[in-house]
């Protein structure tokens, strides 16, 4: 392991980034205690007191060629056999002991306020739906607020590592699970009809229940049309839009991915042509769910965590949920029909837009990000070397980009209200 301290200065925030290079394997199951300083952005006021004045990099014990050859690699089938457990565990234990031994005395005195804020989980009734949501940050209703909208097939869980960094920077953050996703519960007696218009109505009721008047909205994937439908009804509510692979332009619809969708959209109802519906069933099964997380860059499949992927599929596998998603697949055509209205809103509202885009997304291409420039005056694009779920593993960088963007355009300044 090596620990490197780097600094970057934005308009109002000085961030200290502790980056890590971790030696780990599937054979090691308890490595979390070694991740003390790793992967976090700290505003200057929150720099932990336990950071040493001179940060000494921690390196793995030196090994000769023979010792190194004994270590497995992910492409070695013996990686999964446990044959090298002792070598890896000994090395891992040595790394952890050296790191913890150097900092354990100071760790005990870390003020709670200087650690990443806790992310809370709550539910509330909105639009007759029990909406599950995650939240963190200041409780004051006057604090600058960010609302995060997930995509398919994910939930607010996709923001689990982004929320605390935004909260640490002083933002009040809310991330709901939309109906049909995550842990939001829809009573069958409610007779909920799963359309994007209804998802937007439930989201609007959620916003009203929280008494949110103006906020920055982060959208991903199908969260984009839900968020923009809300914006059409409440044009003054959005202080800024952050779109992470959330498409609003036809040129962003990648082929051949969307070809079977267009055949499905040609049917008058979701059940009118079973073959067209069945052609998309593969997209609600595990191989497709895993593909969304692992495609994008050559190394992504080896380093991505499968925890969110497995959770997404577990929730998809609940009774009736796959049919809900197939209904929404059909109704997605209504979003494409609304693209011109969404684009007019962007042009007329002058809402600043930050596009954070995985440049290797096979679902929504980079052309979809560039297209925002046609309608948005204050527009920035941050490319990520990733695929569709570009946030996964890049939360620290995305949080930093968001904070810098908000500062640059004075999003939460009284003058911008």
N, C-alpha and C positions, 0 to 999 in steps of 0.2 A: 504494500500500500504506500502511496505517496500522497502528501497533503500539500496543496499549493494555494497560496493566498494571492488573489488578484483583485484589482480595483478598477472600477469604471465610473466615471462621473457623468450623470445626466443633469438636467436643468436644475432640479432641486434635491436630488437624492444622490448620496454617495453609497454605492453598494460594495459590500465586501463579500466576495464569493469564495466559499471554501469548496474546492473541487476535489474529487477523489478518483483514484485509479485503484480499483479493488481487485485483488486476486481472490476469486471465489469459485465454488463449484457446486453442483447439485448434491455432492456428498456432504457438504457443510450446511447445516440447517440453522445454526445459531450464530449469525454474523452481525445482527443488528446492533449489538452493543459497541461494535467498532466504528459505527457510522456517526460519531459524535459531532464532528464539524463539517460533515460532508453534504454538499449539494444545497446549501442554503444561501439566500441573499439576505443581508442584514442592512437596513438603513443605518446611517451613522450613529443615531441615538441608541441603537440596539446592539452595537457591537458587543459580543459577550466578553465579560471581564476575564474569562478564563483563557482567552487567546493570549499566548505568550508574546512578549515584545518581539522576539525573533523566532519565527516559526521554523523549527527544524524539520525538514522533510523526513518522513519515516519510510525507509526502504525495506523491501523484503530481504531476508538473509541471503548473502551471496551463495550461489550454488555453482558447482562445477558442471560440466557437460553431462556427466553420468547421472548426477542427481536430477538435473533438469529433464533428462530423458524419461525419468520415471513418472513424471507428472502427466496426467491424462489431458486431452483436449476435447472440446465438444464434438469434433468429428470422429473421435475414436469410439467405436461401439462399446469398448470396455469402460467408457465414462460412466455408464449407468450400472455397472456391475458391482461397484463398491470395492473393487480389487485394490484401489489405491487410497482407501480411506485413511489409513494410518499416516501416510506421507502428507496428505493434504491437511488432515486435522492437526498434525504436529506443527506444520508451517503456519496454519491459521491461528492456532493457539499462541504461537510465538509472536505473530504480528499483533494480535489483540492485546497480549500481555504487555508488550513494549508500549503500545499506544495508551492503554488505560493506566499503566503504571506511571506514565509521565504526566497524566492530567487528573487522576482520580481525586487527589487532594483538593484541587480547585473546583472540580465538578460539584462538590457538595455545597459550595457557596454560591452557585448560580442563582440569581434572583429569578423567581417564576416569570416575572414580566419580560425577561430577556430571552426566554425560550420561545419557540414557535407557538402561537396561540392554539388552543384546543379547537377542534371542529366539532360542533354540536349537531345532534340529529333530533328533529322534531317532526310533528305532524300538525296539520290544521285542516279544518273543513273549508273548502272553497268550491263553489259551483256544485255542491252536493257530493263532492269527492274528497276523500281523506288523502290530502297531499302530503307526501313525505318530502322533507327537505333538509339540507345541510346548511349550516350557517356558522359564521365566526366574525370576530371583529368588534368594534365599539358598539355599545347598545344605544348610544345617542341617535335619535332620529335625524339629527342634523349632520351626522357623519357622512362623508362621501360614500356612495353605495354602488355596488356592482352586483348584477344578477347574471347567473350563468345558466345557459340552456344547453343540455346535452343533445346528442344525436342518436341514431340507430346503430346497434341495438343496445346502447349503453344507458347510463343513468347518471345521477349526480355523483356516483362513485368515481366517474372519470375525472372529477375535480378534487379528489381527496388530497392530492399533494399540491395543488395550486391554491386552494382556499387559504391555508395557513400563511403562505407567503404574502398574499394580498392583504390578509388581516394584519399581519405584522407591519405592513407599510401604512396602516391606518385606515384601511377601507372596511366598511361593513359589507359582508358578502353573503348572498343567498343563492342556493342552487336547488331547485325543485326537481322531483321526478315527474315527468309528464304522465298522464293517464295511459295505461298500457305498458309502462316502463318501470323498472326499478321496484321500489317498495310502496308506491302510491296505490291505494286501494279503492277500487270502484265497486260499490255494492251492486250486484246484478239487478236488484230492485230499482236502481236508479235509471235503468234503461239507457245507459250511455251509448251514444252512436259515435264510433271512432272515425272522426274526420279531422282534417287539419284546422278547419274553422272551429270545431268544438275544442280541440286542444288549445287553441289560442284563447277561446273564451274562458276555459278553466285557468289558463295562465293569467289572464287579466283579473279574474276573481282572486287569484292568489296574491297578485300585486296589490289589489285593493285591500285585502285582508291584512296585509302587512303595512298598509298606509304609506306605500312608496309613491312619491310624486315625480321624482326625476332621478335617473340613474344611468350608469353605463351598462350596456347589455352585451354579453359575450354569447355568441351563438356558434354551434357546431352542427354540421350535417343538417338533418331535418329540423333542428332547432332554429335554423335560419328562417325558413318560411313561417314557422310559428311566431318567432319574434317580430318579423316584418308585418305579419297580419295584425299583431298587437299595435305596432307602430302606426299602421294606417288608421286605426281607431283612436289612438292616443298620440298624435304626432309630436306633442310637446314633452312627452315623458322621457325620451331618449336624449341623454347628454352626449353619448358617444356609442359607436357600434364597433365591437371587436368580432371579426368573423374568422373562425378557425376552420378552414375547409367547409365553410357554409356558403353554398352557391346560390346566386340570384340571377344568373345569366345563362342563356342557352349554350353559349360557346364553352361553358364550364362542364357540360354534361359529356362525360367521356364515352367514347365508343370503343369496343362493342358492349360495354357494361350496360348501357341504357337501352339497347335494342329490344330485348325481351320485355322491358317495361312499356315501351311504346306499343308493342303488340297487345299488351294487357290493357293499356289505356284506351285502345280502340274499341274495347267492349263497353257497352252501355252501363253495366253493373259489374261488381266484383265477381259475382257467381255466374254471369251470363255464359262464359266460355271456360269451363274447367281446365282444359289443356293450357290456356294462357296463364291461368292462375297457378297451376301446378308447375309450370316452367320456372317459377320464381321460388318454389318451396326450398330449393337448395340453399337459398340465402338466409334461411332461418335455422340452418343446421350448423353443427359445430365446425366443420371444415371451413365454411365461409366466415364464421365469426372469428376464428383464429386467423384466417387470411387477412382480414381487415387490420389486425394488429401487427402482423409480422411482415407484410409486404412493404416495400418502400425503398430500402437500401440493403446492400449485400449483407451487412452485419446485423440487421435488425432482428432477423429470425432467431439469432443466437442470444441476443441480449435483452429482448423484451420480456417483461414479466407476464406470465399467463394468468395471474390472479384476476385481473379485470375481465379477461376473455372468458375464463371459467365461470365467473359470476354472471356475466351477460347471458351465457348459454343456459345456466341453471334457471335464471328468471324467464328466459324465452321458453323453456321446457314446461312451464306451468300450464295447467289445463286452459285451453282457449286462447292463450297469448299469441301463438303462431298465427292463428286465424285473424286475430286483431291486426297483426303486422301486415298480413297479406291484404287486408282491407285498406290499410293505410298506404300500401304500395300502389293500389289502384287510385286512391284519392290524391296521390302525389301529383297527378296530372293537373289538378286544380292549382297547385303551386306554380307550375310552369306557365299556366294561363295568366297568373297574376304577376309574372315577372315584370311586364311593362309598368304596372302600378307600383311595384316595389321600387323600380328604378326612378320613377317620377318622384316618389317620396324622397329618395336619396338626393335627387337634384334640387328639390324645392326646400327641403328642411335644412340643408347645409349641415347635417350631422357629420362630424369627423369620423372617419372609418380607418381602423387598423386591421389589415388582413394578415393573419398569421397562418401560413399555408405550407403544408407538406408538399414539396415540389415533385414528389413521386406518386402522388395520389392517383390511382387508376379509376376513381369514381368521379371526383370533381377535379378537373385538370387545372394547372396553373393559369390557363386562359381565363378561368372564372375569376381568379383574383385580379388579374390585370384589367379585366372588364370594368371593375368598379371605378377605374380612373375616368371613364367616360362621363360619369354622373356625379362624382364626389369631388368637391373642391379641395378639402383637407384630407388627404389620403396617403397612407403609408403601407408598404408591403414588407413583411419580414418572412424570408424564405427559411424553411427548416428542412434539413436533410432527412426526411421521413416520408411516410405515406399518408394514409387517410387519418389515422389517429395520431396526428403530429404532436399533440400535447403529451402523450405518454412518454415519460422519461425526459421531457424537455420543460418541465413545469417551472423551474427556476429561471430559465432564459425567457420563457413567455411572460412570467410575472414581471421581470425586469423590463421587457419591451412595453408591457402595458403601462407600468408606472411612468416610464419615460415619455410615452405617447400622451398620457393624461397631463403630464407637466408641460410638454411642448405646446399643446393646444389649450392649456388652461381650462381643462374640462370641468373641474370642480371649483374654479375661481368664482367668486361672487359676480365678477364682471361677465362671466360666461352664462350665468343663469338666465 
